Amino acid sequence: MKIRKMKTAILSVVITLAVIGGVVALCMYNAVIGISVMVIICLTLLIFPIYKSKKLNTVEKYIASKNSTIRPLMQQIHELILLTVPNVTPVIYQPLLFPAYLLMRGNQFYPIISQQAIIGNKSICIYPHSPRIFEVFSDRIQKYMNNGSSEIFLPVDKPLELDLIRDILLFKMREWEQ
């Protein structure tokens, strides 16, 4: 864990120095060096997410990459989903790099639920992929920060309400069976 933080800190310092160096070179009328440094920075910023996505290619690796506060909570949600929904396929949703749980019906995958550690590790966001959930479970969801249609933010400083997540999953399963 400390090595990863050190690598991130080193990368941040290198990018910051490169930006400063590029700006200084441009200001000193050495455009060739300044533009070269800026191109390297842009390529680094474009390639880093691709590099990170290759490292976090499974839900287990995603959860393991989180800090000790949020990791056990995400693991509990992950295990609950696997136990509650038979034949669910956990995947990393590539554009945003967070866990999604898909159910295959026929030859199509349908999203059941997704979870994400919010930056700052203050909450876990679950996405039930159904605005109807917010109508059916409105009395239970209202105590959590949510946007009323797609996101429920579960604070990490309080016990997880696993019964709510289980009920959402069971409701989604009934919804797909109809």
TABELNOR-V978292 format. One record per residue. N is the residue number from 1. RES is the residue in three letters. SS is DSSP state (h for helix, s for strand, l for the rest). Layout:
# TABELNOR-V978292
n=N res=RES ss=SS
n=N res=RES ss=SS
This chain:
# TABELNOR-V978292
n=1 res=MET ss=l
n=2 res=LYS ss=h
n=3 res=ILE ss=h
n=4 res=ARG ss=h
n=5 res=LYS ss=h
n=6 res=MET ss=h
n=7 res=LYS ss=h
n=8 res=THR ss=h
n=9 res=ALA ss=h
n=10 res=ILE ss=h
n=11 res=LEU ss=h
n=12 res=SER ss=h
n=13 res=VAL ss=h
n=14 res=VAL ss=h
n=15 res=ILE ss=h
n=16 res=THR ss=h
n=17 res=LEU ss=h
n=18 res=ALA ss=h
n=19 res=VAL ss=h
n=20 res=ILE ss=h
n=21 res=GLY ss=h
n=22 res=GLY ss=h
n=23 res=VAL ss=h
n=24 res=VAL ss=h
n=25 res=ALA ss=h
n=26 res=LEU ss=h
n=27 res=CYS ss=h
n=28 res=MET ss=l
n=29 res=TYR ss=l
n=30 res=ASN ss=l
n=31 res=ALA ss=h
n=32 res=VAL ss=h
n=33 res=ILE ss=h
n=34 res=GLY ss=h
n=35 res=ILE ss=h
n=36 res=SER ss=h
n=37 res=VAL ss=h
n=38 res=MET ss=h
n=39 res=VAL ss=h
n=40 res=ILE ss=h
n=41 res=ILE ss=h
n=42 res=CYS ss=h
n=43 res=LEU ss=h
n=44 res=THR ss=h
n=45 res=LEU ss=h
n=46 res=LEU ss=h
n=47 res=ILE ss=h
n=48 res=PHE ss=h
n=49 res=PRO ss=h
n=50 res=ILE ss=h
n=51 res=TYR ss=h
n=52 res=LYS ss=h
n=53 res=SER ss=h
n=54 res=LYS ss=h
n=55 res=LYS ss=h
n=56 res=LEU ss=l
n=57 res=ASN ss=l
n=58 res=THR ss=l
n=59 res=VAL ss=h
n=60 res=GLU ss=h
n=61 res=LYS ss=h
n=62 res=TYR ss=h
n=63 res=ILE ss=h
n=64 res=ALA ss=h
n=65 res=SER ss=l
n=66 res=LYS ss=l
n=67 res=ASN ss=l
n=68 res=SER ss=l
n=69 res=THR ss=l
n=70 res=ILE ss=l
n=71 res=ARG ss=h
n=72 res=PRO ss=h
n=73 res=LEU ss=h
n=74 res=MET ss=h
n=75 res=GLN ss=h
n=76 res=GLN ss=h
n=77 res=ILE ss=h
n=78 res=HIS ss=h
n=79 res=GLU ss=h
n=80 res=LEU ss=h
n=81 res=ILE ss=h
n=82 res=LEU ss=h
n=83 res=LEU ss=h
n=84 res=THR ss=h
n=85 res=VAL ss=l
n=86 res=PRO ss=l
n=87 res=ASN ss=l
n=88 res=VAL ss=s
n=89 res=THR ss=s
n=90 res=PRO ss=s
n=91 res=VAL ss=s
n=92 res=ILE ss=s
n=93 res=TYR ss=s
n=94 res=GLN ss=l
n=95 res=PRO ss=l
n=96 res=LEU ss=l
n=97 res=LEU ss=l
n=98 res=PHE ss=s
n=99 res=PRO ss=s
n=100 res=ALA ss=s
n=101 res=TYR ss=s
n=102 res=LEU ss=s
n=103 res=LEU ss=s
n=104 res=MET ss=s
n=105 res=ARG ss=s
n=106 res=GLY ss=l
n=107 res=ASN ss=l
n=108 res=GLN ss=s
n=109 res=PHE ss=s
n=110 res=TYR ss=s
n=111 res=PRO ss=s
n=112 res=ILE ss=s
n=113 res=ILE ss=s
n=114 res=SER ss=s
n=115 res=GLN ss=s
n=116 res=GLN ss=s
n=117 res=ALA ss=s
n=118 res=ILE ss=l
n=119 res=ILE ss=l
n=120 res=GLY ss=l
n=121 res=ASN ss=l
n=122 res=LYS ss=l
n=123 res=SER ss=s
n=124 res=ILE ss=s
n=125 res=CYS ss=s
n=126 res=ILE ss=s
n=127 res=TYR ss=s
n=128 res=PRO ss=l
n=129 res=HIS ss=l
n=130 res=SER ss=l
n=131 res=PRO ss=l
n=132 res=ARG ss=h
n=133 res=ILE ss=h
n=134 res=PHE ss=h
n=135 res=GLU ss=h
n=136 res=VAL ss=h
n=137 res=PHE ss=l
n=138 res=SER ss=h
n=139 res=ASP ss=h
n=140 res=ARG ss=h
n=141 res=ILE ss=h
n=142 res=GLN ss=l
n=143 res=LYS ss=l
n=144 res=TYR ss=l
n=145 res=MET ss=s
n=146 res=ASN ss=s
n=147 res=ASN ss=l
n=148 res=GLY ss=l
n=149 res=SER ss=l
n=150 res=SER ss=l
n=151 res=GLU ss=l
n=152 res=ILE ss=s
n=153 res=PHE ss=s
n=154 res=LEU ss=s
n=155 res=PRO ss=s
n=156 res=VAL ss=l
n=157 res=ASP ss=l
n=158 res=LYS ss=l
n=159 res=PRO ss=l
n=160 res=LEU ss=l
n=161 res=GLU ss=l
n=162 res=LEU ss=h
n=163 res=ASP ss=h
n=164 res=LEU ss=h
n=165 res=ILE ss=h
n=166 res=ARG ss=h
n=167 res=ASP ss=h
n=168 res=ILE ss=h
n=169 res=LEU ss=h
n=170 res=LEU ss=h
n=171 res=PHE ss=h
n=172 res=LYS ss=h
n=173 res=MET ss=h
n=174 res=ARG ss=h
n=175 res=GLU ss=h
n=176 res=TRP ss=h
n=177 res=GLU ss=h
n=178 res=GLN ss=l
